Amino acid sequence: MHKRKHTAAEKFTIIQEIESGHIGVKAATQKFGVTKTTLAKPLEALACNMPL
């Protein structure tokens, strides 16, 4: 399987969808082809109100 690096902008878009409630984390991983690990750091920062 080929690994793809997602840009910060792509991750930000995914996180925005999750945060807005339009999509859950599991659905986002399937829709965008990312792993939960890829989203873990941005989601943790968001939960702690830290800058991404």
Helices and strands as residue ranges (DSSP letters): H 8-20, H 25-32, H 36-47
